[in-house]
C-alpha cells in the first residue's frame, strides 16, 4: 500500500548514472564527522562483510530498505541478483500523515505488515541501513520480528546505528553502492537522534538471530552485521 515494492526502478534525480561516471564530490577520509551533511564516499567494513557472507549463488534476492537507487539496482543486477526496494522511512512519514488526518488508525503491526509484506524466508540479504533507529519502540520490535521472518536461515542484515547521545543531531543519508566496500552518501535530512543504542542494546534487539557483529567507525556510525 504505502511504499511500492520495487524489483528494478531507475530514478534519475540524484542517482549515479549506470556506468558510475559523473560529477563526484571530493572524498572525505573515513572517520571524519562533519557538522553539516556532506555528499561523500566512505569505506564500509560492514558492506564488505555483508557481501562476503552472501551465498555463492548468482540468483540471490536482496532487499534494500533505503528505497531504490539506480546505483544499487545496477550493482546488484550486474552480479546476477534481484533487488527489491522499500523506502521504509518515507513510508513511515506517509503513514504518520494518514494517521494525523484520521485516514487510518495508528498501528505498528499494520505499518510493518503493509510495508514489509513479503513471503517468509524470501531474502538472502537485507540492506537495512540506518532506518531502524528512527522507528518508535513498538514499530522497531515489529520490524525486527518481520525481518527475521522474511530472511532465509543463514541470511544477513546490514544495519547502521549512530553512536551519538539521544537528542543529538544526526545526518540521514541515502546509501549508494560504489563497490564491495565503498558507499556514496547522499544527504536526505538531519534530525535529533530518537534514542541511543549500545552493543548490549543491539544484542538484545537481535536476540532471536544467530549472531551479531559490530564494526565501529570514527564518524560516529556503528555498522552491524546480523545473521539469522
N, C-alpha and C positions, 0 to 999 in steps of 0.2 A: 504494500500500500504506500507507505511513506519511504522514499528512498529506493529507487529502482535497482533491482539486481542486474548486474551488467556482466556479460561474458566478454564482450570486446567493444570498447567505447573510446572514441578519439575526441578529445576536447582541445580545440586549437588555442584557447586563451591561456597563456601562461605555461603551457606544457612544452617540453622539449620536442623538437622535430624528430621524425622516425630514425634518422641516422645519427642522432645525438649532436648534430652540428648546429651551432647557433651562437648567440652572444652570451658568453659565460661570465658570471660575476667572479671577481677575484676570489680565489680560495683563501679561506681563513684556516689557519692551522687548527687541527683538532684540539679540543680542550680550552678554547677561548670563549668566555662568556661575554656577550655584548649587551649593553643596556637597552638597545633598540633592536628589533628583529631585523636580521640581515640575510639576504638571499646568498647562499653559500654552499660549498661542498664540505662534507665531513666524512671521515672514515668511520666505519661502524663494525666493530668486532662482533656485535650481535647479529648483524646481517650476514656476515661471513659464516658464523656458526649455524645460522638458520639454513643456508643453502648446503652446508656440509652435512647437516642432519637429515636432509630430504632423501628419500629412497632413490636408488639409481634406476630411474624409470623416466621415459620421455613422454608419459601421458598422465602427469600429475594434475591435481586440481588444487589451485591456490586461491584463497580468499583475501582480498585487500579491503580493510575497514576504513581506509582513508579516502575512499572514492576512487574512481577510475582516472588514471592519468595515462597519456599516450606513452610516456617513457616506460611505465611499469607494464602496460599491455605488451609493448614491443619486447621488453627484456624477457618476460615470461613466455610469450608466444614463440619467440625465436628459438627457445630451448625445448619446444615441443609440448609445453604445458598449457593448460587452460586457466585463464584468470577470471574470477568472479569479483565483483566490487560492490561495496556498500559504504556510503559516506555516513557513518554512524552519528557523528557529531551534528552534521547538517540535518539528518533525520530527527535527531533529538530536539533540535530547535523548532522544527516544523511541528513535531508532536506537542511540545510545550505551548506553541502558539494556538493550536487547536483546542488544547485544554483550557487556556485562558479565554478563548472565545466561546467556550461551552460546547464545542463540537464533539468532544469525546471526554470520557472520564479518565482521570489520571490513574494509570496502572502500569507499574514497571513490567509486570508479566506480559501485558498486552503489547507494550512497545517492543520488547525483545522478541516476542513471537512474530510480530509483523516485520521486523527489520533484520532478524537473523533466522528467517524461515527457510531452513534448508534441511534436507534429509539427514538422518543420523549417519555418522561416520562418512560424511561426504568429502571431507578435505584432508589432504596430506599436510598442508601448512596454512597458517593464517597470519597475515601481516596486520597486527592489531595497532601498531604504532603507539601513540600516546592517548588513545581515545578513552581507555578505561578510567583514568584518574579524574576525568571530568564528569563521570556519572555519579548520581546520588547513591547512597549505600544500598538501597533496595534494588535499584536498577543494575548496579555493579554486581551484586550477588546473582541476580537472574542472568546477567550476561555471561558470567564465568560458568555457570551451570550449562548454559546453552552452547558455549564454545567447547566445553568438554564433550557434549553430545554430538556435535557436528564434526569433530575432529576424529580421524581414524586412530586406532591404537598405534602408538609409536609416532603419531603426528606431532608437529611442532608449532608453537606460537612464538612470535617475536613481538614483544610489547615494551614500551618505554614509560618510565616514571621519573619525573623531576625530583631532584633532591632538595629543592628549596623548602623553606618552612611554610606552613599553612598561611595563606593570605598574601604571600609574596607574589609579585607579578611574574608570570612565565609567558614565554612565546610559544604559540602553537603553529606548527608548520605542516605543509603538505610534503610528504616524503616521496621523492622520485629516485628510482634506482639508476645509478650510473653504471656500476659493475657490481661484482660479488661482494665488495667491501666498501663501496662508496655510495653515499646518498647525496642528492641535491635537495637542499632545504629551501622551500618556498614559503614565506610568511603568510599565515592566514589571519591570525588575530592574537592579541595578548589579553590576559585576564588574571585575576588573583587565583592562586592555586587553592582549590576547594579543601583539600586535605593532604597531609604528608604521609608517605609510605616509607618504611624502612624494610630491611631484608626480612625481618621476622614477620612483619605485617603481610608481606608478599608471599612468604612461605605458607602462612595460614590461609591467605586468599586462594592459593592454588593447591591446597592440601589434597584434593582429590586427584591431582595429576601425579605422574610417576616421579618427575624431577623438576627442579627449578635451578637455573644457573644465572649468575649475575655478572655483568660487565659494567664497571663504573668508570665513566669518562670525566674529564676535568671540566667539562662545560655544564656540569650540574644535571646530567642526564644518566639515569641508570637504565641500561639495556638488559632485558630479561628474556631468557630462552626457557620456555615451559614445554615439557614433553608429556604427552598423555601415555 
